[in-house]
Amino acid sequence: MYEFPIQRAQTLKDKPDPQTLVFGKTFTDHMFLMRYDAGQGWHDGQILPYAPLPLEPSAMVFHYAQEVFEGMKAYRTPDGGVQLFRPMENVKRLNSSCQRLCIPALPEELTLEAIKALVKVEADWVPSQPGTSLYIRPFVIATDPSLGVHASHSYLFCVICCPVGAYYKEGINPVRIYVESEDVRAVRGGTGYTKCGGNYAASIRAGERAEERGYAQVLWLDGVERRYIEEVGSMNVLFKVDGTVITPTLTGSVLPGITRKSCLELLRHWEIPVEERLITAQELFDAADAGKLEEAFGSGTAAVVSPIGEMGWGDRQTVVNGGKIGALTQRLYDTLTGIQWGTQSDPFGWTVKVV
Ligand SMILES: *Cc1c(COP(=O)(O)O)cnc(C)c1O
């Protein structure tokens, strides 16, 4: 067991109305902080009032983006409790990201305990309206005041939280997505499999271009041949083609999503054929033209699943399942959300109770 010192906020903020919440703009009263210094390791984990971080303008994170993050949620259960969904997966992925960016590994048990301790302190912030949750954002930044291009010798690990409203307020409406043939998100050998800030900075332009064309998200192709499908927006992507669910294999440029993994595990449990393999945009659009593309959806913590109703690629256009959510997509959504919010049993032991 780990005990972290807690410095309580003097005044607590008013809790916002989850109906009108905008994602990622309202933060809770406290945060978790822990420092790393060479020779000392990770030290002095503590819970403090949420406040600005004092950093030198020369702090390395500002210049060379030595930074990694995670995204996870705490869910209010029907008995008034609070639980996390596969949180150790997030901790392990954070460390995998750290390793790629030469950031010293976090002690995994301690990191999970830190997240749980913060959520416990902020338990009143976990909303209870259907579909709402508390979003948790752990991140690590390089803090050495130095412009040399090398790994920092000091870091800050921080966890902040924000209450989020229901992702689907007006029911699940499938989105229009556009195949991006110019910009790429990641390349093999790069940082695509990590959650590092730089990946997202580089993805913004394509997202803006898709939006200008009237699409909600970008369908990313591989960075070498621009043929193979990788992800949709900042979600993994899955397709049901002729009864089989196909998702891009984890080549190193695809983020290993925990929702993706959970979908695959559920599908295998249901004995639905699953293939993790390379799939080209050509194959996908040809399957659609042949009437074999039955369902398409993104997967990620924010939306759980996000059905794709329409796809554009150059001047090719295709509608998926009449623009409606598919039955299997709906089944995955119902099962995952049922487990996450504790309205159905958790036969896989995926949830971790905090309160
Ligand atoms: C976070 C993320 C995902 C989804 O991961 P989950 O663990 O399911 O939330 C997929 N792709 C990208 C690029 C991401 O950043």
The ligand as an SDF file (V2000), in Angstrom:
LIG
                    3D

 15 15  0  0  0  0  0  0  0  0999 V2000
   -5.8410    6.9470  -27.3130 C   0  0  0  0  0  0  0  0  0  0  0  0
   -5.8540    6.5870  -28.7500 C   0  0  0  0  0  0  0  0  0  0  0  0
   -6.5840    5.4950  -29.2450 C   0  0  0  0  0  0  0  0  0  0  0  0
   -7.5660    4.7190  -28.4070 C   0  0  0  0  0  0  0  0  0  0  0  0
   -7.0230    4.1030  -27.3080 O   0  0  0  0  0  0  0  0  0  0  0  0
   -7.9550    3.6470  -26.1040 P   0  0  0  0  0  0  0  0  0  0  0  0
   -7.0250    3.0010  -25.1630 O   0  0  0  0  0  0  0  0  0  0  0  0
   -8.9430    2.7100  -26.6680 O   0  0  0  0  0  0  0  0  0  0  0  0
   -8.6000    4.8800  -25.5790 O   0  0  0  0  0  0  0  0  0  0  0  0
   -6.4550    5.1730  -30.5800 C   0  0  0  0  0  0  0  0  0  0  0  0
   -5.6590    5.8770  -31.4000 N   0  0  0  0  0  0  0  0  0  0  0  0
   -4.9670    6.9490  -30.9730 C   0  0  0  0  0  0  0  0  0  0  0  0
   -4.1010    7.6820  -31.9370 C   0  0  0  0  0  0  0  0  0  0  0  0
   -5.0480    7.3400  -29.6410 C   0  0  0  0  0  0  0  0  0  0  0  0
   -4.3870    8.4080  -29.2200 O   0  0  0  0  0  0  0  0  0  0  0  0
  1  2  1  0
  2  3  1  0
  2 14  2  0
  3  4  1  0
  3 10  2  0
  4  5  1  0
  5  6  1  0
  6  7  2  0
  6  8  1  0
  6  9  1  0
 10 11  1  0
 11 12  2  0
 12 13  1  0
 12 14  1  0
 14 15  1  0
M  END
$$$$
